[in-house]
Amino acid sequence: MTTDFSFHLLGRDGAARTGEVRMPRGVIRTPAFMPVGTAATVKGMYPEQVKALGADVVLGNTYHLMLRPGAERVAKLGGLHKFMNWPHPILTDSGGFQVMSLANLRKLTEEGVTFQSHIDGSKHVLTPERSVEIQNLLGSDIVMQLDECVSLPCEDKVAEKAMHLSLRWAERCKKAFGDPAGRALFGIVQGGAVPSLRVTSARELAAMDLKGYAIGGLAVGEPQDVMLAMIETVEPHLPSEKPRYLMGVGTPDDIVEAVRRGVDMFDCVMPTRAGRHGQIFTRFGRMNLKNAKHAEDVRPIDPQSSCPAANTYSRAYLHHLVKAEEMLGKMLLTWVNLAYYQELMAGLRAAIAAGRLEDFIAETKEGWARGEPA
């Protein structure tokens, strides 16, 4: 096992790449989808299940863990890996997204962000240094810089101000993080939907020589074509020998298109959140298990899936669980979704390695469009 953090490209197909992020706690095979474990748990899943599906890394949330149970408490209890029984790599976000999503509960200054807890109203100050300190206390393998994420659409001057603030915060995070063995700090490219701002952000972050780079501030309300255009704008300015992470994305189609454009890592609450609400993703496209047509359907979701939740339980039973709001229904459909996402990532990795990515994408999209056989 390695004692350092490194990224190795193993294959290319056009702009798409497959590779490995290697670190002491394990290897992340890329392109990778990271299930979201906001409060030190991937909702509705056992850690062993998550790993068995093919996930090499999960994501934790700095803001939520800061509030409850508290970073110092997690450190006292042996760190986040031990706390949540996940001995593999963990990436933690910085709390920056909450700067946007909890805008009515915060005050933003050059120094940092003052949050009012959505739990009990208590005040908390999150600076770049404190964000890094919290992530260090948690024991994160990949630490994200604190940034300001703006919602789209927004005025260019708003995006520009946030982008420059994020760059200054990146410098402060880099200084606070240092160069610990086996761990990494990633910078976050900002700039809204303005190409020139995105280029400036990417170039200045690249000059900081960080171990990885994320593209942030997308999947926040903009159409897919805007998101993809920003990826295409940024990609040439990010070091090819470093991993690239598209934050908070997304649908299977978003992921496929971003991989095609050179992105290596993804996270999104969509598969878990959708599963809890009766929505599933399959090779036939999306399904809504709330629909009455499933009430007497004895077929499984997909007999060819390797996931027991997809190949064993009848649609009628899953429909019943969803309608009755039973906990098991949320668990099983979350399992179905995370299994499909990991199957999709494995397919993308294999297709890139074989030089047949475009064929794989065409076949995958044809399956979504065609739907199930009658």
Secondary structure, 3 states (H helix, E strand, C coil): CCCCCEEEEEEEECCEEEEEEEECCEEEEECEEEEECCCCCCCCCCHHHHHHCCCCCEEEEHHHHHHCCCHHHHHHCCCHHHHCCCCCCEEEECCHHHHHHCHHHEEECCCCEEEECCCCCCEEEECHHHHHHHHHHHCCCEEECCCCCCCCCCCHHHHHHHHHHHHHHHHHHHHHHCCCCCCEEEEEECCCCCHHHHHHHHHHHHHCCCCEEEECCCCCCCCHHHHHHHHHHHHHHCCCCCCEEECCCCCHHHHHHHHHCCCCEEEECHHHHHHHCCEEEECCEEEECCCHHHCCCCCECCCCCCCHHHHCCEHHHHHHHHHCCCHHHHHHHHHHHHHHHHHHHHHHHHHHHHCCHHHHHHHHHHHHHHCCCC
